[in-house]
């Protein structure tokens, strides 16, 4: 792969420390020289810039050609946006609320066949298999993110296509509600 397009959909300011780490990593890896772009949907440039830590604000100025803001896009268009991207990226802060739920963003990316890069919170590891359908990071530090971006850059076309197929299959096998219909039905019948 000669270039990489990452997508970050949703609220970038909710995990501002993690988002700052992503920008720092893109700068350290020389994203502008390596044809790496981060496409942000949902959050405006002003919202994100206002939320950044000091170092990340200074770095953002140097990455303006790498970080592209698209604003709000209707939900029905996001599937196409995801399919056109190489990797979906999101980070959840390591706090109690992040471990309590399941991120819908993960399901959206995988359903579109887009491998995901994220940190391990909640039940994400139930669906995301490191190196198979994305990359599950132990933390969201810049050096950790740099390593995974290097790994993404080293994938050949066949390896990448296998990863895309695995992303889609994992959504079908683990996130399709119809799989659990009989189990839920049996449970409800047992309760009543």
C-alpha positions as CSV (number, residue, x, y, z in Angstrom):
1,X,0.0,0.0,0.0
2,X,1.4,3.4,-1.0
3,X,-0.9,5.5,1.2
4,X,-3.1,5.1,4.2
5,X,-6.5,6.8,4.9
6,X,-7.7,6.6,8.5
7,X,-11.2,7.6,9.5
8,X,-12.2,9.0,12.8
9,X,-15.9,9.2,13.1
10,X,-17.8,10.7,16.0
11,X,-16.8,12.9,18.9
12,X,-13.0,13.5,18.9
13,X,-13.2,15.7,21.9
14,X,-14.6,13.0,24.2
15,X,-11.2,11.3,24.4
16,X,-9.1,14.4,24.0
17,X,-6.0,12.9,25.5
18,X,-6.2,9.9,23.3
19,X,-6.9,12.1,20.2
20,X,-3.9,14.2,21.1
21,X,-1.8,11.0,21.2
22,X,-3.0,10.2,17.7
23,X,-1.9,13.6,16.4
24,X,1.5,13.3,18.1
25,X,2.0,9.8,16.6
26,X,1.1,11.1,13.1
27,X,3.7,13.8,13.5
28,X,6.3,11.5,14.8
29,X,5.8,9.0,11.9
30,X,6.1,11.9,9.4
31,X,2.6,11.3,8.0
32,X,2.8,14.2,5.6
33,X,5.8,12.7,3.9
34,X,4.4,9.2,3.9
35,X,1.0,10.0,2.3
36,X,-1.0,9.2,5.5
37,X,-4.3,11.1,6.0
38,X,-6.7,11.2,8.9
39,X,-10.3,12.0,7.9
40,X,-12.5,13.3,10.7
41,X,-16.2,13.1,10.5
42,X,-18.6,14.5,13.1
43,X,-16.4,16.9,15.1
44,X,-15.6,20.3,13.7
45,X,-12.1,21.6,13.4
46,X,-12.7,24.3,15.9
47,X,-14.1,21.9,18.5
48,X,-11.2,19.6,18.2
49,X,-8.5,22.3,18.2
50,X,-10.0,23.9,21.3
51,X,-9.9,20.6,23.1
52,X,-6.3,19.6,22.3
53,X,-3.5,19.6,24.8
54,X,-0.9,22.3,24.3
55,X,1.7,20.0,22.5
56,X,-1.0,18.5,20.2
57,X,-2.2,22.0,19.3
58,X,1.3,23.0,18.1
59,X,1.6,19.7,16.2
60,X,-1.8,20.1,14.6
61,X,-0.7,23.3,12.9
62,X,2.1,21.3,11.3
63,X,-0.3,18.5,10.2
64,X,-3.0,20.6,8.5
65,X,-2.5,18.8,5.2
66,X,-2.8,15.4,6.9
67,X,-5.9,16.0,9.1
68,X,-9.0,16.6,7.0
69,X,-12.3,17.7,8.6
70,X,-15.5,16.7,6.8
71,X,-18.0,17.9,9.5
72,X,-21.3,16.1,10.0
73,X,-22.2,13.5,7.4
74,X,-25.7,11.8,7.4
75,X,-25.5,8.3,9.0
76,X,-26.6,6.6,5.8
77,X,-23.5,8.0,4.0
78,X,-21.1,6.9,6.7
79,X,-21.1,3.2,5.5
80,X,-19.6,4.4,2.1
81,X,-17.1,6.6,3.9
82,X,-16.0,3.7,6.0
83,X,-15.7,1.4,3.0
84,X,-13.4,4.0,1.3
85,X,-11.1,4.2,4.3
86,X,-8.3,1.9,5.1
87,X,-8.6,1.8,8.9
88,X,-11.2,3.1,11.3
89,X,-9.6,4.7,14.4
90,X,-11.1,5.5,17.8
91,X,-9.8,5.6,21.3
92,X,-11.8,5.4,24.5
93,X,-10.6,7.0,27.7
94,X,-9.6,4.4,30.3
95,X,-12.4,5.2,32.7
96,X,-15.2,3.3,34.3
97,X,-17.8,4.4,31.7
98,X,-15.7,3.1,28.8
99,X,-15.6,-0.3,30.3
100,X,-19.3,-0.5,30.8
101,X,-20.6,-0.4,27.2
102,X,-19.9,-1.5,23.7
103,X,-18.8,1.2,21.1
104,X,-21.2,1.3,18.2
105,X,-18.4,2.8,16.2
106,X,-16.6,-0.5,16.2
107,X,-19.7,-2.3,14.7
108,X,-20.0,0.4,12.1
109,X,-16.4,0.1,10.9
110,X,-16.4,-3.7,10.9
111,X,-19.8,-4.0,9.1
112,X,-18.2,-1.9,6.3
113,X,-15.2,-4.2,6.2
114,X,-12.9,-1.6,7.6
115,X,-10.3,-2.9,10.0
116,X,-10.2,-1.0,13.3
117,X,-7.4,0.4,15.5
118,X,-8.5,1.1,19.1
119,X,-7.5,0.6,22.7
120,X,-8.8,-2.3,24.8
121,X,-11.8,-1.2,26.8
122,X,-15.1,-2.8,27.6
123,X,-16.0,-5.8,25.4
124,X,-14.0,-4.7,22.4
125,X,-11.7,-7.7,22.6
126,X,-14.8,-10.0,22.3
127,X,-15.0,-8.8,18.6
128,X,-11.6,-7.3,17.7
129,X,-8.8,-9.8,17.2
130,X,-5.4,-8.2,17.1
131,X,-3.8,-8.5,13.7
132,X,-6.8,-10.3,12.2
133,X,-9.6,-7.7,11.8
134,X,-7.7,-4.7,13.2
135,X,-5.3,-3.8,16.0
136,X,-6.1,-3.8,19.7
137,X,-3.7,-1.5,21.5
138,X,-2.7,-2.0,25.2
139,X,-2.7,1.8,25.6
140,X,-3.1,5.0,23.5
141,X,0.4,6.4,23.9
142,X,2.0,8.0,20.8
143,X,4.7,5.3,20.6
144,X,2.1,2.5,20.7
145,X,0.1,4.2,17.9
146,X,3.3,4.8,15.9
147,X,4.1,1.0,16.0
148,X,0.7,0.1,14.7
149,X,0.8,2.7,11.9
150,X,4.2,1.2,10.9
151,X,2.6,-2.2,10.9
152,X,-0.3,-1.0,8.7
153,X,2.1,0.6,6.3
154,X,4.0,-2.7,6.0
155,X,0.9,-4.8,4.9
156,X,0.9,-5.9,1.3
157,X,-2.4,-5.8,-0.7
158,X,-3.2,-9.5,-0.1
159,X,-2.7,-9.2,3.7
160,X,-4.8,-6.1,3.8
161,X,-7.6,-7.7,1.8
162,X,-7.6,-10.6,4.2
163,X,-7.9,-8.2,7.1
164,X,-10.9,-6.4,5.4
165,X,-12.7,-9.6,4.8
166,X,-12.1,-10.7,8.5
167,X,-13.5,-7.3,9.6
168,X,-16.7,-7.9,7.7
169,X,-17.0,-11.5,8.8
170,X,-16.5,-10.6,12.5
171,X,-19.4,-8.1,12.3
172,X,-21.6,-10.8,10.7
173,X,-20.6,-13.5,13.2
174,X,-20.5,-11.6,16.4
175,X,-22.6,-8.5,16.0
176,X,-25.7,-9.6,14.1
177,X,-28.6,-9.5,16.5
178,X,-30.4,-12.4,14.7
179,X,-27.7,-14.8,15.9
180,X,-28.8,-14.2,19.5
181,X,-32.6,-14.2,18.8
182,X,-33.2,-17.8,19.9
183,X,-31.0,-17.4,23.0
184,X,-32.9,-14.3,24.1
185,X,-36.2,-15.9,23.3
186,X,-35.4,-18.9,25.5
187,X,-34.2,-16.7,28.3
188,X,-37.4,-14.6,28.2
189,X,-39.6,-17.7,28.1
190,X,-37.7,-19.0,31.1
191,X,-38.3,-15.8,33.0
192,X,-42.0,-15.7,32.3
